[in-house]
């Protein structure tokens, strides 16, 4: 969950590229985590916005 939490923090700091990296790392390290689907949705949203 550390990568997920850091990703969210980077979004709030407007560091979108770093946030994407961290969320992708979170998903790749733990694809079955309950937050992985949420992280995927966040990434989709970030990719549409930026």
C-alpha positions in Angstrom: 0.0 0.0 0.0 3.0 2.3 0.3 3.2 2.9 -3.5 -0.6 3.5 -3.6 -0.4 6.1 -0.7 2.6 7.8 -2.3 0.8 7.9 -5.6 -2.2 9.6 -4.1 0.1 12.1 -2.3 1.9 12.9 -5.5 -1.5 13.6 -7.2 -2.4 16.1 -4.5 1.1 17.7 -5.0 0.3 17.9 -8.7 3.3 15.6 -9.5 1.2 13.6 -12.0 4.1 11.8 -13.8 5.5 10.5 -10.5 2.0 9.6 -9.3 1.5 7.5 -12.4 4.8 5.7 -11.9 4.0 4.8 -8.3 0.5 3.6 -9.0 1.8 1.5 -11.8 4.4 0.0 -9.5 1.7 -0.7 -6.9 -0.4 -2.5 -9.4 2.5 -4.5 -10.8 3.7 -5.6 -7.3 0.3 -6.5 -6.0 -2.3 -6.9 -8.8 -4.8 -8.7 -6.6 -4.8 -6.1 -3.9 -8.3 -4.7 -3.2 -7.1 -1.2 -4.1 -5.5 -2.3 -7.4 -8.8 -1.8 -9.3 -9.1 1.6 -7.8 -5.5 2.4 -8.8 -6.3 1.3 -12.4 -9.3 3.7 -12.4 -7.2 6.5 -11.1 -4.6 5.9 -13.8 -7.3 5.9 -16.5 -8.6 9.2 -15.1 -5.1 10.7 -15.0 -4.3 9.6 -18.5 -7.5 11.3 -19.8 -6.8 14.5 -17.9 -3.1 14.9 -18.6 
